């Protein structure tokens, strides 16, 4: 048993090394003083300084954060409303709607990207517009693929909320609208926050769908990084990739921490009952 346990640990270490060794090498060479991406000449922050002085990168970063924030807010509002609506349906209706909701997550990104592109081009032909693709098409696309994740984050928390709480609030004089904001919303706030962070992370990280739905007038950070790799690679791309990796990692840590808090709260409520 001890031998099996040690072998499983070695196997796990090997898997993590294969997964994260390229990223660790990238982070290591982002602090390289020289121009080489294979030979380390000394520790320096020159490429981070050069990165923040690059106007194109800063504009792409601003576009990415703006797009992620707006799409995450809209996805969270729509996803929360959808989760509440689904919870009030009959069992067979919930199953049918949940199946349809899960389809975008199972669908390959390239299929979603191409279908969204065809939709926007068709809409542009109806309005006789030749320059359809841009910020608004990207926003619609990011909302579309983020919505299922928000619904999935809110639904489990919503299922644990006692239905009689909202009914009691209405008996005490609250309208259904007011009882939702006074009673239900605070109870599912942790799930809403998790869904928001998930939508924000997915938007920041998306590349495939953005390639098909972005126009020449609006570029996100992943798209800009891809355009940089078409030329001879400079070490500043290592610095940019390192910042993106750390940012996404912090968001994922926050999501997992929030989910852990939700589980603890659920266990405490179950014990009190």
PyMOL commands that set and color helices and strands:
alter all, ss='L'
color gray80, all
select helices_A, chain A and resi 2-29+46-52+55-87+91-106+109-126+135-159+163-171+176-187+189-205+208-213+221-229+236-272
alter helices_A, ss='H'
color red, helices_A
deselect
rebuild
show_as cartoon
